[in-house]
Amino acid sequence: MNRGEWDTWKEAYKTWFYNHGQSRAAKPLVSVTAWNVIKVQKKDEIQKVIEEEHGAKPGDREMIAKHQWAVNKEEIKEAERLAEEWRKTKPPAKVQAN
């Protein structure tokens, strides 16, 4: 393949990728879930509760297993409401920075 043929093929591929790459809908950068909201708002409190009640330290397997029990149902419902609100609009700037 000589240089002219190469340039022709290259241009054809560039055109194809340009035409077909724009058709997909853009995905949000971060999906906001209730647990994401809880992590942002109550991270320190949750760690303190788990360390005091269960003796688990950050990064331990025990910490991960006990994480869900440190949050009550009302907090989860509030977090779900906030997550829905953040999906419709943007999360606060402080949260985005993290």
Backbone as JSON Lines, residues from 0, in Angstrom:
{"i":0,"aa":"M","n":[0.86,-1.16,0.0],"ca":[0.0,0.0,0.0],"c":[0.91,1.23,0.0]}
{"i":1,"aa":"N","n":[0.7,2.1,-0.96],"ca":[1.53,3.31,-1.01],"c":[0.91,4.41,-0.15]}
{"i":2,"aa":"R","n":[1.59,5.53,-0.09],"ca":[1.19,6.63,0.79],"c":[-0.2,7.19,0.43]}
{"i":3,"aa":"G","n":[-0.51,7.31,-0.82],"ca":[-1.8,7.84,-1.24],"c":[-2.96,6.94,-0.84]}
{"i":4,"aa":"E","n":[-2.76,5.63,-1.02],"ca":[-3.8,4.69,-0.61],"c":[-3.98,4.71,0.92]}
{"i":5,"aa":"W","n":[-2.85,4.78,1.62],"ca":[-2.91,4.84,3.08],"c":[-3.71,6.05,3.55]}
{"i":6,"aa":"D","n":[-3.44,7.2,2.98],"ca":[-4.16,8.42,3.36],"c":[-5.65,8.31,3.06]}
{"i":7,"aa":"T","n":[-6.0,7.67,1.94],"ca":[-7.4,7.47,1.59],"c":[-8.1,6.59,2.63]}
{"i":8,"aa":"W","n":[-7.47,5.47,2.98],"ca":[-8.04,4.57,3.98],"c":[-8.15,5.26,5.34]}
{"i":9,"aa":"K","n":[-7.11,5.99,5.67],"ca":[-7.1,6.68,6.95],"c":[-8.25,7.68,7.04]}
{"i":10,"aa":"E","n":[-8.45,8.44,5.98],"ca":[-9.53,9.42,5.95],"c":[-10.9,8.73,6.0]}
{"i":11,"aa":"A","n":[-11.04,7.59,5.34],"ca":[-12.3,6.85,5.37],"c":[-12.61,6.35,6.79]}
{"i":12,"aa":"Y","n":[-11.6,5.84,7.46],"ca":[-11.81,5.38,8.83],"c":[-12.16,6.54,9.75]}
{"i":13,"aa":"K","n":[-11.46,7.64,9.63],"ca":[-11.75,8.81,10.47],"c":[-13.19,9.27,10.27]}
{"i":14,"aa":"T","n":[-13.63,9.3,9.03],"ca":[-15.0,9.72,8.72],"c":[-16.01,8.75,9.33]}
{"i":15,"aa":"W","n":[-15.74,7.43,9.19],"ca":[-16.66,6.43,9.73],"c":[-16.78,6.57,11.24]}
{"i":16,"aa":"F","n":[-15.64,6.67,11.93],"ca":[-15.68,6.8,13.39],"c":[-16.35,8.1,13.82]}
{"i":17,"aa":"Y","n":[-16.15,9.17,13.09],"ca":[-16.8,10.43,13.43],"c":[-18.31,10.31,13.29]}
{"i":18,"aa":"N","n":[-18.75,9.68,12.21],"ca":[-20.19,9.56,11.96],"c":[-20.87,8.6,12.93]}
{"i":19,"aa":"H","n":[-20.2,7.55,13.32],"ca":[-20.82,6.53,14.16],"c":[-20.52,6.7,15.64]}
{"i":20,"aa":"G","n":[-19.6,7.52,16.01],"ca":[-19.27,7.7,17.4],"c":[-20.19,8.66,18.12]}
{"i":21,"aa":"Q","n":[-20.94,9.49,17.43],"ca":[-21.79,10.5,18.04],"c":[-23.19,10.0,18.36]}
{"i":22,"aa":"S","n":[-23.54,8.8,17.93],"ca":[-24.92,8.34,18.05],"c":[-25.3,7.9,19.46]}
{"i":23,"aa":"R","n":[-24.34,7.54,20.28],"ca":[-24.67,7.08,21.62],"c":[-25.0,8.24,22.54]}
{"i":24,"aa":"A","n":[-25.97,8.01,23.41],"ca":[-26.33,9.03,24.38],"c":[-25.22,9.12,25.43]}
{"i":25,"aa":"A","n":[-24.95,10.31,25.87],"ca":[-23.91,10.51,26.88],"c":[-24.39,9.98,28.23]}
{"i":26,"aa":"K","n":[-23.53,9.22,28.89],"ca":[-23.86,8.7,30.21],"c":[-23.46,9.73,31.25]}
{"i":27,"aa":"P","n":[-24.18,9.76,32.35],"ca":[-23.75,10.68,33.42],"c":[-22.4,10.24,33.95]}
{"i":28,"aa":"L","n":[-21.61,11.2,34.4],"ca":[-20.27,10.89,34.89],"c":[-20.31,10.0,36.13]}
{"i":29,"aa":"V","n":[-21.22,10.29,37.02],"ca":[-21.34,9.52,38.25],"c":[-22.81,9.25,38.5]}
{"i":30,"aa":"S","n":[-23.14,8.0,38.76],"ca":[-24.52,7.7,39.11],"c":[-24.67,7.94,40.61]}
{"i":31,"aa":"V","n":[-25.65,8.7,40.97],"ca":[-25.86,9.05,42.37],"c":[-26.86,8.07,42.97]}
{"i":32,"aa":"T","n":[-26.41,7.37,44.02],"ca":[-27.28,6.44,44.72],"c":[-27.43,6.91,46.17]}
{"i":33,"aa":"A","n":[-28.35,6.28,46.85],"ca":[-28.58,6.64,48.26],"c":[-27.33,6.39,49.09]}
{"i":34,"aa":"W","n":[-26.62,5.31,48.79],"ca":[-25.4,5.02,49.56],"c":[-24.31,6.04,49.29]}
{"i":35,"aa":"N","n":[-24.24,6.57,48.08],"ca":[-23.27,7.63,47.8],"c":[-23.57,8.86,48.65]}
{"i":36,"aa":"V","n":[-24.85,9.2,48.76],"ca":[-25.25,10.36,49.57],"c":[-24.89,10.12,51.04]}
{"i":37,"aa":"I","n":[-25.17,8.93,51.53],"ca":[-24.86,8.61,52.92],"c":[-23.35,8.68,53.16]}
{"i":38,"aa":"K","n":[-22.58,8.16,52.24],"ca":[-21.12,8.2,52.39],"c":[-20.62,9.63,52.48]}
{"i":39,"aa":"V","n":[-21.19,10.51,51.67],"ca":[-20.75,11.9,51.66],"c":[-21.14,12.6,52.96]}
{"i":40,"aa":"Q","n":[-22.38,12.4,53.39],"ca":[-22.89,13.16,54.53],"c":[-22.47,12.61,55.89]}
{"i":41,"aa":"K","n":[-22.37,11.31,56.03],"ca":[-22.21,10.72,57.36],"c":[-21.01,9.8,57.48]}
{"i":42,"aa":"K","n":[-20.02,9.98,56.67],"ca":[-18.87,9.09,56.67],"c":[-18.2,9.0,58.04]}
{"i":43,"aa":"D","n":[-17.9,10.14,58.63],"ca":[-17.21,10.15,59.92],"c":[-18.07,9.53,61.02]}
{"i":44,"aa":"E","n":[-19.36,9.85,61.02],"ca":[-20.27,9.31,62.04],"c":[-20.36,7.79,61.94]}
{"i":45,"aa":"I","n":[-20.47,7.29,60.73],"ca":[-20.59,5.85,60.51],"c":[-19.32,5.13,60.97]}
{"i":46,"aa":"Q","n":[-18.17,5.69,60.63],"ca":[-16.92,5.07,61.05],"c":[-16.81,5.03,62.57]}
{"i":47,"aa":"K","n":[-17.22,6.1,63.22],"ca":[-17.15,6.16,64.68],"c":[-18.07,5.11,65.3]}
{"i":48,"aa":"V","n":[-19.29,4.98,64.81],"ca":[-20.24,4.0,65.34],"c":[-19.7,2.58,65.16]}
{"i":49,"aa":"I","n":[-19.18,2.29,63.99],"ca":[-18.67,0.94,63.73],"c":[-17.45,0.63,64.6]}
{"i":50,"aa":"E","n":[-16.57,1.59,64.75],"ca":[-15.39,1.37,65.59],"c":[-15.77,1.16,67.05]}
{"i":51,"aa":"E","n":[-16.73,1.95,67.55],"ca":[-17.13,1.84,68.95],"c":[-17.91,0.56,69.23]}
{"i":52,"aa":"E","n":[-18.87,0.24,68.39],"ca":[-19.76,-0.89,68.67],"c":[-19.17,-2.23,68.26]}
{"i":53,"aa":"H","n":[-18.41,-2.26,67.18],"ca":[-17.94,-3.54,66.64],"c":[-16.42,-3.7,66.68]}
{"i":54,"aa":"G","n":[-15.7,-2.64,66.97],"ca":[-14.25,-2.72,67.05],"c":[-13.55,-2.85,65.7]}
{"i":55,"aa":"A","n":[-14.26,-2.6,64.64],"ca":[-13.67,-2.71,63.3],"c":[-12.97,-1.41,62.94]}
{"i":56,"aa":"K","n":[-11.85,-1.54,62.26],"ca":[-11.09,-0.36,61.85],"c":[-11.3,-0.13,60.35]}
{"i":57,"aa":"P","n":[-11.12,1.12,59.89],"ca":[-11.29,1.41,58.46],"c":[-10.38,0.53,57.6]}
{"i":58,"aa":"G","n":[-10.97,-0.05,56.57],"ca":[-10.22,-0.91,55.65],"c":[-10.35,-2.39,55.97]}
{"i":59,"aa":"D","n":[-10.84,-2.75,57.15],"ca":[-11.02,-4.16,57.51],"c":[-12.26,-4.72,56.83]}
{"i":60,"aa":"R","n":[-12.29,-6.04,56.68],"ca":[-13.47,-6.68,56.12],"c":[-14.68,-6.49,57.04]}
{"i":61,"aa":"E","n":[-14.43,-6.49,58.33],"ca":[-15.5,-6.3,59.29],"c":[-16.18,-4.95,59.11]}
{"i":62,"aa":"M","n":[-15.4,-3.94,58.78],"ca":[-15.92,-2.59,58.58],"c":[-16.93,-2.59,57.44]}
{"i":63,"aa":"I","n":[-16.59,-3.27,56.37],"ca":[-17.49,-3.33,55.21],"c":[-18.78,-4.07,55.57]}
{"i":64,"aa":"A","n":[-18.66,-5.15,56.3],"ca":[-19.83,-5.95,56.66],"c":[-20.76,-5.19,57.6]}
{"i":65,"aa":"K","n":[-20.22,-4.36,58.48],"ca":[-21.03,-3.65,59.47],"c":[-21.53,-2.3,58.98]}
{"i":66,"aa":"H","n":[-21.08,-1.88,57.82],"ca":[-21.4,-0.53,57.32],"c":[-22.91,-0.31,57.2]}
{"i":67,"aa":"Q","n":[-23.62,-1.28,56.69],"ca":[-25.05,-1.12,56.45],"c":[-25.82,-0.99,57.76]}
{"i":68,"aa":"W","n":[-25.35,-1.61,58.82],"ca":[-26.07,-1.6,60.09],"c":[-25.9,-0.29,60.84]}
{"i":69,"aa":"A","n":[-25.0,0.57,60.41],"ca":[-24.77,1.83,61.1],"c":[-25.74,2.93,60.66]}
{"i":70,"aa":"V","n":[-26.61,2.62,59.71],"ca":[-27.55,3.61,59.18],"c":[-28.97,3.09,59.39]}
{"i":71,"aa":"N","n":[-29.87,3.97,59.88],"ca":[-31.25,3.52,60.09],"c":[-32.11,3.79,58.85]}
{"i":72,"aa":"K","n":[-33.33,3.28,58.88],"ca":[-34.21,3.36,57.71],"c":[-34.59,4.78,57.34]}
{"i":73,"aa":"E","n":[-34.78,5.64,58.32],"ca":[-35.16,7.03,58.02],"c":[-34.03,7.74,57.27]}
{"i":74,"aa":"E","n":[-32.8,7.46,57.69],"ca":[-31.65,8.06,56.99],"c":[-31.54,7.55,55.57]}
{"i":75,"aa":"I","n":[-31.85,6.29,55.35],"ca":[-31.81,5.74,54.0],"c":[-32.88,6.39,53.12]}
{"i":76,"aa":"K","n":[-34.09,6.57,53.67],"ca":[-35.16,7.22,52.89],"c":[-34.79,8.65,52.52]}
{"i":77,"aa":"E","n":[-34.21,9.38,53.47],"ca":[-33.79,10.75,53.21],"c":[-32.67,10.76,52.17]}
{"i":78,"aa":"A","n":[-31.77,9.81,52.24],"ca":[-30.68,9.73,51.28],"c":[-31.21,9.41,49.88]}
{"i":79,"aa":"E","n":[-32.22,8.55,49.78],"ca":[-32.83,8.25,48.49],"c":[-33.48,9.5,47.89]}
{"i":80,"aa":"R","n":[-34.15,10.29,48.73],"ca":[-34.76,11.52,48.25],"c":[-33.69,12.48,47.75]}
{"i":81,"aa":"L","n":[-32.62,12.62,48.51],"ca":[-31.53,13.51,48.09],"c":[-30.85,13.01,46.83]}
{"i":82,"aa":"A","n":[-30.67,11.7,46.71],"ca":[-30.05,11.13,45.51],"c":[-30.88,11.44,44.28]}
{"i":83,"aa":"E","n":[-32.2,11.32,44.4],"ca":[-33.1,11.63,43.28],"c":[-32.99,13.11,42.91]}
{"i":84,"aa":"E","n":[-32.93,13.96,43.92],"ca":[-32.79,15.4,43.69],"c":[-31.47,15.71,43.0]}
{"i":85,"aa":"W","n":[-30.39,15.05,43.45],"ca":[-29.07,15.29,42.86],"c":[-28.99,14.77,41.44]}
{"i":86,"aa":"R","n":[-29.76,13.71,41.12],"ca":[-29.77,13.21,39.74],"c":[-30.44,14.2,38.81]}
{"i":87,"aa":"K","n":[-31.5,14.85,39.3],"ca":[-32.22,15.81,38.45],"c":[-31.41,17.09,38.26]}
{"i":88,"aa":"T","n":[-30.8,17.55,39.33],"ca":[-29.94,18.72,39.25],"c":[-28.5,18.24,39.41]}
{"i":89,"aa":"K","n":[-27.66,19.07,39.93],"ca":[-26.28,18.67,40.18],"c":[-26.07,18.5,41.67]}
{"i":90,"aa":"P","n":[-25.14,17.62,42.06],"ca":[-24.77,17.57,43.48],"c":[-24.11,18.89,43.87]}
{"i":91,"aa":"P","n":[-24.11,19.22,45.15],"ca":[-23.45,20.45,45.59],"c":[-21.98,20.47,45.18]}
{"i":92,"aa":"A","n":[-21.42,21.65,45.09],"ca":[-20.04,21.8,44.63],"c":[-19.06,21.07,45.54]}
{"i":93,"aa":"K","n":[-19.31,21.08,46.83],"ca":[-18.43,20.38,47.78],"c":[-18.39,18.89,47.48]}
{"i":94,"aa":"V","n":[-19.54,18.31,47.15],"ca":[-19.62,16.89,46.83],"c":[-18.92,16.61,45.5]}
{"i":95,"aa":"Q","n":[-19.12,17.47,44.52],"ca":[-18.48,17.29,43.22],"c":[-16.96,17.36,43.35]}
{"i":96,"aa":"A","n":[-16.47,18.2,44.24],"ca":[-15.03,18.33,44.41],"c":[-14.4,17.05,44.94]}
{"i":97,"aa":"N","n":[-15.15,16.34,45.76],"ca":[-14.62,15.09,46.31],"c":[-14.64,14.02,45.25]}
